[in-house]
Amino acid sequence: MDIKEIQSLIKFVARSGASEVKLETDDIKITIRTGALGSTGETTYIQQIPVGSPTAAQAPAPAATPAEEVSAKKDDDSKYLTIKSPIIGTFYRKPSPDKPSYVEVGDNIVVGDVLCVIEAMKLFNDIESEISGKIVKVLVEDSSPVEFDQPLFLVDPS
């Protein structure tokens, strides 16, 4: 389960009005609590089950193939530089809904180019590039919440 799926699940549970939802798969446990009695806000617990656990040992042999694919993908991505979020907030690819995105995959960027905007506490902060290169991948969906130091873009510096 990737971060986008978890964020979508959190949004869905918050909109549904449920006070608590638990989800367990072979490798992850998630508990989401919203609007509990006397509580303000939302609590999410995510627990990664260790690889050496009995449940992982019982997994069928083909389950190892996706791990190899992930490993190969990480090796491919290792030649790229990652631009990370300097703040917590909401990620926007465009200056406004009716404007084009600041950057697209394949665009060449230089130091100082605005890549996106992150809204934090009703303030819109332009995020500028500190490196030059070519945008290879956008790692966050538009209008998604981002954390401090969360990867936003992959850039090929060559």
C-alpha positions in Angstrom: 0.0 0.0 0.0 1.6 3.3 -1.0 1.2 6.7 0.5 -1.4 7.9 -2.0 -3.7 5.0 -1.1 -3.2 5.6 2.6 -4.0 9.3 2.1 -7.1 8.5 0.0 -8.2 6.0 2.7 -7.8 8.7 5.4 -9.9 11.2 3.4 -12.6 8.6 2.7 -12.9 7.7 6.4 -13.0 11.3 7.5 -15.8 12.0 5.0 -17.7 8.9 5.9 -18.3 9.9 9.5 -17.0 6.6 10.9 -15.3 7.0 14.3 -12.8 4.2 13.8 -11.6 2.0 10.9 -9.1 -0.8 11.0 -7.4 -2.4 8.0 -5.0 -5.3 8.0 -3.2 -6.8 5.1 -0.3 -9.3 5.0 2.3 -6.5 5.5 0.6 -3.5 7.0 -1.9 -2.6 9.8 -3.8 0.7 9.7 -6.1 2.1 12.3 -7.8 5.5 11.6 -9.8 7.2 14.3 -11.8 10.4 13.5 -14.1 12.4 15.6 -13.9 10.1 18.6 -15.6 11.2 21.8 -13.8 14.1 23.4 -11.2 14.1 20.6 -10.4 16.8 18.2 -8.9 15.8 14.9 -7.8 12.6 13.4 -5.4 9.9 14.5 -3.8 7.4 12.1 -1.6 4.5 13.2 0.4 2.6 10.6 2.3 -0.4 11.5 4.7 -2.2 9.1 4.9 -5.9 10.0 8.5 -7.1 10.0 9.6 -9.2 7.0 10.7 -12.0 9.3 7.3 -12.4 11.0 5.4 -15.7 10.7 2.8 -14.1 8.4 5.5 -13.1 5.9 6.9 -16.6 6.0 3.5 -18.1 5.1 3.2 -15.8 2.1 3.3 -17.7 -1.3 6.6 -17.7 -3.2 5.4 -15.4 -6.1 5.1 -12.6 -3.5 8.9 -12.2 -3.7 8.7 -11.0 -7.4 7.2 -7.5 -6.6 9.9 -7.0 -4.0 12.5 -7.6 -6.7 10.7 -5.2 -9.0 10.7 -2.5 -6.3 14.4 -3.1 -5.7 15.1 -2.8 -9.4 13.0 0.4 -9.6 14.9 1.9 -6.6 18.2 1.2 -8.4 16.9 3.0 -11.5 15.8 6.0 -9.4 19.1 6.2 -7.6 20.7 8.1 -10.5 18.2 10.8 -10.0 18.1 13.7 -7.5 15.1 14.1 -5.3 13.5 17.4 -4.5 11.8 17.2 -1.1 9.2 19.3 0.6 10.8 22.0 2.9 7.5 22.4 4.9 4.3 20.6 5.9 1.2 21.7 3.9 -0.9 21.1 0.8 1.0 20.5 -2.5 -0.3 22.4 -5.6 1.3 22.0 -9.1 -0.4 25.2 -10.4 -0.5 28.8 -9.2 -4.4 28.6 -9.6 -6.9 26.1 -10.9 -7.2 27.8 -14.3 -3.4 28.1 -14.9 -1.0 25.5 -16.3 1.3 23.5 -14.0 4.6 25.1 -13.1 6.5 22.1 -14.4 5.7 18.9 -16.3 7.6 15.6 -16.7 10.3 16.2 -19.3 10.7 20.0 -18.5 14.2 21.3 -18.0 14.6 23.3 -14.8 17.4 25.6 -13.5 18.2 26.9 -10.1 15.5 29.3 -8.9 12.6 28.0 -11.1 9.3 27.7 -9.2 8.3 24.0 -9.2 5.1 24.1 -7.1 3.3 25.8 -4.3 2.8 24.5 -0.8 0.0 26.0 1.3 0.7 26.1 5.0 -1.6 27.9 7.4 -3.3 29.9 4.6 0.0 31.1 3.2 1.1 29.9 -0.3 4.8 29.3 -0.4 6.6 29.0 -3.8 9.0 26.1 -3.8 12.0 26.9 -6.0 14.5 24.5 -7.4 17.9 24.3 -5.9 19.3 22.1 -8.7 19.3 22.1 -12.5 18.1 19.2 -14.6 15.2 17.5 -16.2 11.9 16.6 -14.3 11.7 12.8 -14.6 8.7 12.1 -12.2 6.2 14.0 -10.1 5.8 12.0 -6.9 2.8 13.8 -5.4 -0.7 14.3 -6.7 -2.0 17.8 -7.0 -3.9 19.1 -3.9 -2.4 16.4 -1.7 -1.1 16.9 1.8 2.7 16.6 2.1 5.0 16.2 5.1 8.4 17.8 5.8 11.1 16.2 3.8 8.6 14.2 1.6 9.9 13.6 -1.9 8.1 15.7 -4.5 10.0 15.4 -7.7 12.7 13.2 -9.3 15.2 15.2 -11.4 17.8 13.9 -13.8 20.8 16.2 -13.3 22.6 15.2 -16.5 
